[in-house]
Each structure stands twice: as C-alpha cells, then as structure tokens.
Amino acid sequence: MDQGKKKHRAVLQELISVARQHNIEVRTEKLLREIGYRVHNGRCRLRGKAMILIDRETPLSDQVDFLASELNETHRTP
C-alpha cells in the first residue's frame, strides 16, 4: 500500500472515530447497483439512529472527503 493510501485510510478511521463520538454509525459497504438507478454515499436514520453509508468501491480520497463533509454538516446543524 502506498503512502497516500495509508494516509487516507488513517484519516478515514479517525473520521469514523469522530462520528462514533457523536453517536453516528458509519458503514463502509459495497453498495449494490442495478439497472435504472445509481447508488451513492449518504446519510440516513435507521430505527432512530443516525447512520452514514459509504460505498467502499469509491476511491479512499472520495470517502474521506464525503465523510468529512457530512460530519461538518452534522456539526453545523442545530
């Protein structure tokens, strides 16, 4: 694994830890695709619990950017 990938993986793990501290579950999964629709990362609530889903097939840098953006948005929302 190259240095850039290691760094992105470490940052992603740190962001996941921050999310947990705010009671947000983060799942990195292979989001299934079907004909007729596109899947993408997103935020939702499941049984009242905040959750962020990240497609593990997207590049690590995109995963980091998305999660950082979502956590920033969550922090700004009252």
N, CA, C and O atoms as a Tinker XYZ file with bonds, in Angstrom:
   312  protein
     1  N      0.855000   -1.178000    0.000000    73     2
     2  CA     0.000000    0.000000    0.000000    64     1     3
     3  C      0.899000    1.239000    0.000000    63     2     4     5
     4  O      1.833000    1.328000    0.797000    81     3
     5  N      0.621000    2.190000   -0.888000    73     3     6
     6  CA     1.462000    3.371000   -0.951000    64     5     7
     7  C      1.141000    4.343000    0.186000    63     6     8     9
     8  O      0.132000    4.204000    0.877000    81     7
     9  N      2.018000    5.326000    0.362000    73     7    10
    10  CA     1.887000    6.276000    1.468000    64     9    11
    11  C      0.583000    7.060000    1.411000    63    10    12    13
    12  O     -0.056000    7.275000    2.441000    81    11
    13  N      0.184000    7.490000    0.218000    73    11    14
    14  CA    -1.055000    8.254000    0.081000    64    13    15
    15  C     -2.265000    7.457000    0.529000    63    14    16    17
    16  O     -3.152000    7.972000    1.209000    81    15
    17  N     -2.285000    6.192000    0.136000    73    15    18
    18  CA    -3.402000    5.323000    0.507000    64    17    19
    19  C     -3.421000    5.081000    2.017000    63    18    20    21
    20  O     -4.485000    5.081000    2.636000    81    19
    21  N     -2.241000    4.876000    2.603000    73    19    22
    22  CA    -2.147000    4.685000    4.053000    64    21    23
    23  C     -2.663000    5.916000    4.789000    63    22    24    25
    24  O     -3.394000    5.809000    5.774000    81    23
    25  N     -2.270000    7.079000    4.295000    73    23    26
    26  CA    -2.691000    8.329000    4.933000    64    25    27
    27  C     -4.206000    8.484000    4.853000    63    26    28    29
    28  O     -4.850000    8.825000    5.845000    81    27
    29  N     -4.777000    8.233000    3.673000    73    27    30
    30  CA    -6.227000    8.347000    3.522000    64    29    31
    31  C     -6.956000    7.348000    4.420000    63    30    32    33
    32  O     -7.980000    7.681000    5.016000    81    31
    33  N     -6.436000    6.139000    4.518000    73    31    34
    34  CA    -7.065000    5.126000    5.372000    64    33    35
    35  C     -7.026000    5.565000    6.839000    63    34    36    37
    36  O     -8.005000    5.389000    7.565000    81    35
    37  N     -5.894000    6.138000    7.277000    73    35    38
    38  CA    -5.766000    6.615000    8.660000    64    37    39
    39  C     -6.731000    7.767000    8.930000    63    38    40    41
    40  O     -7.368000    7.819000    9.982000    81    39
    41  N     -6.833000    8.684000    7.978000    73    39    42
    42  CA    -7.754000    9.813000    8.141000    64    41    43
    43  C     -9.195000    9.315000    8.177000    63    42    44    45
    44  O     -9.994000    9.796000    8.981000    81    43
    45  N     -9.534000    8.364000    7.323000    73    43    46
    46  CA   -10.886000    7.806000    7.311000    64    45    47
    47  C    -11.207000    7.172000    8.661000    63    46    48    49
    48  O    -12.298000    7.377000    9.193000    81    47
    49  N    -10.276000    6.410000    9.218000    73    47    50
    50  CA   -10.507000    5.779000   10.521000    64    49    51
    51  C    -10.688000    6.832000   11.611000    63    50    52    53
    52  O    -11.516000    6.659000   12.506000    81    51
    53  N     -9.929000    7.908000   11.546000    73    51    54
    54  CA   -10.071000    8.991000   12.526000    64    53    55
    55  C    -11.446000    9.647000   12.404000    63    54    56    57
    56  O    -12.087000    9.940000   13.413000    81    55
    57  N    -11.895000    9.876000   11.185000    73    55    58
    58  CA   -13.219000   10.467000   10.978000    64    57    59
    59  C    -14.325000    9.536000   11.474000    63    58    60    61
    60  O    -15.319000    9.996000   12.035000    81    59
    61  N    -14.158000    8.245000   11.272000    73    59    62
    62  CA   -15.137000    7.277000   11.772000    64    61    63
    63  C    -15.183000    7.330000   13.297000    63    62    64    65
    64  O    -16.259000    7.227000   13.887000    81    63
    65  N    -14.036000    7.488000   13.935000    73    63    66
    66  CA   -13.993000    7.618000   15.398000    64    65    67
    67  C    -14.721000    8.876000   15.857000    63    66    68    69
    68  O    -15.452000    8.848000   16.847000    81    67
    69  N    -14.524000    9.966000   15.146000    73    67    70
    70  CA   -15.223000   11.212000   15.479000    64    69    71
    71  C    -16.728000   11.018000   15.338000    63    70    72    73
    72  O    -17.499000   11.474000   16.183000    81    71
    73  N    -17.141000   10.346000   14.280000    73    71    74
    74  CA   -18.573000   10.085000   14.079000    64    73    75
    75  C    -19.134000    9.279000   15.245000    63    74    76    77
    76  O    -20.213000    9.592000   15.748000    81    75
    77  N    -18.428000    8.261000   15.674000    73    75    78
    78  CA   -18.887000    7.440000   16.808000    64    77    79
    79  C    -19.051000    8.282000   18.064000    63    78    80    81
    80  O    -19.994000    8.083000   18.830000    81    79
    81  N    -18.135000    9.222000   18.277000    73    79    82
    82  CA   -18.226000   10.103000   19.441000    64    81    83
    83  C    -19.501000   10.933000   19.408000    63    82    84    85
    84  O    -19.993000   11.370000   20.449000    81    83
    85  N    -20.034000   11.147000   18.210000    73    83    86
    86  CA   -21.275000   11.906000   18.043000    64    85    87
    87  C    -22.472000   10.979000   17.820000    63    86    88    89
    88  O    -23.512000   11.407000   17.318000    81    87
    89  N    -22.316000    9.711000   18.195000    73    87    90
    90  CA   -23.387000    8.711000   18.074000    64    89    91
    91  C    -23.879000    8.526000   16.643000    63    90    92    93
    92  O    -25.071000    8.335000   16.402000    81    91
    93  N    -22.957000    8.586000   15.712000    73    91    94
    94  CA   -23.270000    8.346000   14.304000    64    93    95
    95  C    -22.544000    7.073000   13.885000    63    94    96    97
    96  O    -21.322000    6.975000   13.996000    81    95
    97  N    -23.310000    6.103000   13.405000    73    95    98
    98  CA   -22.700000    4.865000   12.912000    64    97    99
    99  C    -22.269000    5.073000   11.463000    63    98   100   101
   100  O    -23.030000    5.601000   10.652000    81    99
   101  N    -21.067000    4.661000   11.147000    73    99   102
   102  CA   -20.562000    4.752000    9.774000    64   101   103
   103  C    -20.350000    3.336000    9.260000    63   102   104   105
   104  O    -19.675000    2.523000    9.891000    81   103
   105  N    -20.938000    3.060000    8.108000    73   103   106
   106  CA   -20.760000    1.755000    7.463000    64   105   107
   107  C    -20.108000    1.963000    6.103000    63   106   108   109
   108  O    -20.551000    2.787000    5.303000    81   107
   109  N    -19.057000    1.206000    5.860000    73   107   110
   110  CA   -18.462000    1.191000    4.523000    64   109   111
   111  C    -18.808000   -0.165000    3.926000    63   110   112   113
   112  O    -18.339000   -1.207000    4.385000    81   111
   113  N    -19.629000   -0.125000    2.906000    73   111   114
   114  CA   -20.144000   -1.346000    2.288000    64   113   115
   115  C    -20.097000   -1.218000    0.777000    63   114   116   117
   116  O    -20.003000   -0.119000    0.231000    81   115
   117  N    -20.164000   -2.356000    0.118000    73   115   118
   118  CA   -20.308000   -2.340000   -1.332000    64   117   119
   119  C    -21.786000   -2.101000   -1.607000    63   118   120   121
   120  O    -22.618000   -2.991000   -1.429000    81   119
   121  N    -22.099000   -0.889000   -2.043000    73   119   122
   122  CA   -23.487000   -0.545000   -2.328000    64   121   123
   123  C    -23.850000   -1.108000   -3.694000    63   122   124   125
   124  O    -23.201000   -0.809000   -4.697000    81   123
   125  N    -24.880000   -1.915000   -3.719000    73   123   126
   126  CA   -25.260000   -2.624000   -4.940000    64   125   127
   127  C    -25.869000   -1.687000   -5.963000    63   126   128   129
   128  O    -26.583000   -0.743000   -5.626000    81   127
   129  N    -25.574000   -1.967000   -7.206000    73   127   130
   130  CA   -26.083000   -1.179000   -8.324000    64   129   131
   131  C    -27.004000   -2.057000   -9.152000    63   130   132   133
   132  O    -26.777000   -3.258000   -9.301000    81   131
   133  N    -28.029000   -1.447000   -9.680000    73   131   134
   134  CA   -28.962000   -2.137000  -10.566000    64   133   135
   135  C    -29.194000   -1.255000  -11.786000    63   134   136   137
   136  O    -28.884000   -0.064000  -11.775000    81   135
   137  N    -29.726000   -1.837000  -12.805000    73   135   138
   138  CA   -30.069000   -1.069000  -13.999000    64   137   139
   139  C    -31.185000   -0.103000  -13.632000    63   138   140   141
   140  O    -32.178000   -0.488000  -13.015000    81   139
   141  N    -31.011000    1.149000  -14.018000    73   139   142
   142  CA   -32.063000    2.127000  -13.798000    64   141   143
   143  C    -31.830000    3.069000  -12.625000    63   142   144   145
   144  O    -32.559000    4.050000  -12.480000    81   143
   145  N    -30.845000    2.802000  -11.794000    73   143   146
   146  CA   -30.540000    3.761000  -10.733000    64   145   147
   147  C    -29.067000    3.701000  -10.367000    63   146   148   149
   148  O    -28.384000    2.697000  -10.568000    81   147
   149  N    -28.610000    4.820000   -9.820000    73   147   150
   150  CA   -27.219000    4.918000   -9.375000    64   149   151
   151  C    -27.202000    4.999000   -7.858000    63   150   152   153
   152  O    -28.068000    5.636000   -7.258000    81   151
   153  N    -26.248000    4.376000   -7.252000    73   151   154
   154  CA   -26.107000    4.467000   -5.801000    64   153   155
   155  C    -25.033000    5.491000   -5.468000    63   154   156   157
   156  O    -24.139000    5.764000   -6.270000    81   155
   157  N    -25.137000    6.043000   -4.286000    73   155   158
   158  CA   -24.118000    6.979000   -3.837000    64   157   159
   159  C    -24.091000    6.995000   -2.316000    63   158   160   161
   160  O    -25.016000    6.516000   -1.660000    81   159
   161  N    -23.035000    7.541000   -1.774000    73   159   162
   162  CA   -22.897000    7.672000   -0.332000    64   161   163
   163  C    -24.040000    8.525000    0.202000    63   162   164   165
   164  O    -24.596000    9.351000   -0.523000    81   163
   165  N    -24.390000    8.325000    1.469000    73   163   166
   166  CA   -25.462000    9.135000    2.023000    64   165   167
   167  C    -25.637000    8.964000    3.517000    63   166   168   169
   168  O    -25.022000    8.115000    4.162000    81   167
   169  N    -26.512000    9.817000    4.035000    73   167   170
   170  CA   -26.827000    9.823000    5.456000    64   169   171
   171  C    -28.290000    9.448000    5.612000    63   170   172   173
   172  O    -29.126000    9.814000    4.786000    81   171
   173  N    -28.597000    8.710000    6.684000    73   171   174
   174  CA   -29.983000    8.340000    6.943000    64   173   175
   175  C    -30.159000    8.077000    8.435000    63   174   176   177
   176  O    -29.211000    8.171000    9.215000    81   175
   177  N    -31.383000    7.749000    8.810000    73   175   178
   178  CA   -31.685000    7.329000   10.170000    64   177   179
   179  C    -32.313000    5.951000   10.072000    63   178   180   181
   180  O    -33.188000    5.713000    9.240000    81   179
   181  N    -31.861000    5.050000   10.923000    73   179   182
   182  CA   -32.397000    3.699000   10.964000    64   181   183
   183  C    -32.784000    3.410000   12.404000    63   182   184   185
   184  O    -31.941000    3.366000   13.300000    81   183
   185  N    -34.091000    3.213000   12.605000    73   183   186
   186  CA   -34.611000    2.996000   13.961000    64   185   187
   187  C    -34.172000    4.097000   14.912000    63   186   188   189
   188  O    -33.826000    3.837000   16.065000    81   187
   189  N    -34.190000    5.331000   14.416000    73   187   190
   190  CA   -33.853000    6.487000   15.233000    64   189   191
   191  C    -32.367000    6.761000   15.394000    63   190   192   193
   192  O    -31.991000    7.740000   16.039000    81   191
   193  N    -31.526000    5.929000   14.832000    73   191   194
   194  CA   -30.077000    6.107000   14.967000    64   193   195
   195  C    -29.498000    6.706000   13.685000    63   194   196   197
   196  O    -29.792000    6.249000   12.580000    81   195
   197  N    -28.670000    7.735000   13.856000    73   195   198
   198  CA   -28.021000    8.368000   12.707000    64   197   199
   199  C    -26.992000    7.415000   12.104000    63   198   200   201
   200  O    -26.245000    6.746000   12.817000    81   199
   201  N    -26.973000    7.373000   10.779000    73   199   202
   202  CA   -26.071000    6.459000   10.084000    64   201   203
   203  C    -25.565000    7.123000    8.799000    63   202   204   205
   204  O    -26.295000    7.852000    8.127000    81   203
   205  N    -24.310000    6.853000    8.481000    73   203   206
   206  CA   -23.726000    7.303000    7.220000    64   205   207
   207  C    -23.241000    6.064000    6.481000    63   206   208   209
   208  O    -22.485000    5.258000    7.023000    81   207
   209  N    -23.686000    5.923000    5.235000    73   207   210
   210  CA   -23.277000    4.798000    4.391000    64   209   211
   211  C    -22.273000    5.296000    3.359000    63   210   212   213
   212  O    -22.498000    6.299000    2.682000    81   211
   213  N    -21.170000    4.579000    3.255000    73   211   214
   214  CA   -20.125000    4.935000    2.300000    64   213   215
   215  C    -19.862000    3.733000    1.404000    63   214   216   217
   216  O    -19.633000    2.623000    1.885000    81   215
   217  N    -19.898000    3.967000    0.104000    73   215   218
   218  CA   -19.611000    2.906000   -0.867000    64   217   219
   219  C    -18.114000    2.613000   -0.846000    63   218   220   221
   220  O    -17.309000    3.467000   -1.217000    81   219
   221  N    -17.744000    1.425000   -0.417000    73   219   222
   222  CA   -16.324000    1.091000   -0.304000    64   221   223
   223  C    -15.641000    0.966000   -1.664000    63   222   224   225
   224  O    -14.415000    0.881000   -1.736000    81   223
   225  N    -16.422000    0.953000   -2.736000    73   223   226
   226  CA   -15.848000    0.879000   -4.082000    64   225   227
   227  C    -15.358000    2.244000   -4.571000    63   226   228   229
   228  O    -14.638000    2.312000   -5.568000    81   227
   229  N    -15.732000    3.323000   -3.894000    73   227   230
   230  CA   -15.256000    4.649000   -4.296000    64   229   231
   231  C    -13.822000    4.834000   -3.799000    63   230   232   233
   232  O    -13.426000    4.203000   -2.819000    81   231
   233  N    -13.049000    5.680000   -4.452000    73   231   234
   234  CA   -11.665000    5.908000   -4.014000    64   233   235
   235  C    -11.611000    6.404000   -2.564000    63   234   236   237
   236  O    -12.502000    7.124000   -2.112000    81   235
   237  N    -10.563000    6.011000   -1.846000    73   235   238
   238  CA   -10.416000    6.409000   -0.444000    64   237   239
   239  C    -10.474000    7.921000   -0.267000    63   238   240   241
   240  O    -11.079000    8.411000    0.687000    81   239
   241  N     -9.854000    8.657000   -1.173000    73   239   242
   242  CA    -9.865000   10.118000   -1.045000    64   241   243
   243  C    -11.292000   10.653000   -1.113000    63   242   244   245
   244  O    -11.624000   11.600000   -0.399000    81   243
   245  N    -12.137000   10.070000   -1.952000    73   243   246
   246  CA   -13.540000   10.484000   -2.039000    64   245   247
   247  C    -14.302000   10.100000   -0.777000    63   246   248   249
   248  O    -15.164000   10.850000   -0.319000    81   247
   249  N    -13.989000    8.939000   -0.214000    73   247   250
   250  CA   -14.636000    8.520000    1.031000    64   249   251
   251  C    -14.305000    9.506000    2.153000    63   250   252   253
   252  O    -15.182000    9.905000    2.919000    81   251
   253  N    -13.032000    9.893000    2.243000    73   251   254
   254  CA   -12.599000   10.852000    3.263000    64   253   255
   255  C    -13.302000   12.185000    3.061000    63   254   256   257
   256  O    -13.834000   12.757000    4.012000    81   255
   257  N    -13.309000   12.682000    1.831000    73   255   258
   258  CA   -13.960000   13.965000    1.538000    64   257   259
   259  C    -15.436000   13.927000    1.898000    63   258   260   261
   260  O    -15.955000   14.865000    2.504000    81   259
   261  N    -16.115000   12.846000    1.527000    73   259   262
   262  CA   -17.543000   12.741000    1.802000    64   261   263
   263  C    -17.810000   12.716000    3.303000    63   262   264   265
   264  O    -18.662000   13.456000    3.793000    81   263
   265  N    -17.087000   11.872000    4.034000    73   263   266
   266  CA   -17.337000   11.748000    5.468000    64   265   267
   267  C    -17.003000   13.049000    6.194000    63   266   268   269
   268  O    -17.737000   13.457000    7.094000    81   267
   269  N    -15.923000   13.696000    5.822000    73   267   270
   270  CA   -15.574000   14.981000    6.434000    64   269   271
   271  C    -16.674000   16.005000    6.184000    63   270   272   273
   272  O    -17.039000   16.760000    7.085000    81   271
   273  N    -17.195000   16.031000    4.979000    73   271   274
   274  CA   -18.275000   16.954000    4.635000    64   273   275
   275  C    -19.540000   16.659000    5.439000    63   274   276   277
   276  O    -20.183000   17.577000    5.948000    81   275
   277  N    -19.893000   15.391000    5.552000    73   275   278
   278  CA   -21.089000   15.010000    6.315000    64   277   279
   279  C    -20.944000   15.362000    7.792000    63   278   280   281
   280  O    -21.886000   15.861000    8.407000    81   279
   281  N    -19.780000   15.107000    8.357000    73   279   282
   282  CA   -19.566000   15.435000    9.769000    64   281   283
   283  C    -19.591000   16.943000    9.982000    63   282   284   285
   284  O    -20.104000   17.423000   10.992000    81   283
   285  N    -19.041000   17.680000    9.039000    73   283   286
   286  CA   -19.086000   19.137000    9.124000    64   285   287
   287  C    -20.527000   19.629000    9.066000    63   286   288   289
   288  O    -20.915000   20.515000    9.827000    81   287
   289  N    -21.308000   19.063000    8.177000    73   287   290
   290  CA   -22.723000   19.438000    8.043000    64   289   291
   291  C    -23.490000   19.077000    9.312000    63   290   292   293
   292  O    -24.321000   19.858000    9.775000    81   291
   293  N    -23.222000   17.915000    9.872000    73   291   294
   294  CA   -23.880000   17.485000   11.105000    64   293   295
   295  C    -23.531000   18.430000   12.241000    63   294   296   297
   296  O    -24.388000   18.780000   13.052000    81   295
   297  N    -22.279000   18.839000   12.299000    73   295   298
   298  CA   -21.822000   19.738000   13.360000    64   297   299
   299  C    -22.485000   21.108000   13.243000    63   298   300   301
   300  O    -22.781000   21.739000   14.257000    81   299
   301  N    -22.721000   21.573000   12.014000    73   299   302
   302  CA   -23.325000   22.895000   11.799000    64   301   303
   303  C    -24.818000   22.897000   12.031000    63   302   304   305
   304  O    -25.390000   23.937000   12.357000    81   303
   305  N    -25.473000   21.734000   11.868000    73   303   306
   306  CA   -26.919000   21.658000   12.021000    64   305   307
   307  C    -27.268000   21.620000   13.506000    63   306   308   309
   308  O    -26.745000   20.786000   14.246000    81   307
   309  N    -28.172000   22.542000   13.955000    73   307   310
   310  CA   -28.531000   22.566000   15.384000    64   309   311
   311  C    -29.300000   21.346000   15.813000    63   310   312
   312  O    -29.669000   21.227000   16.982000    81   311
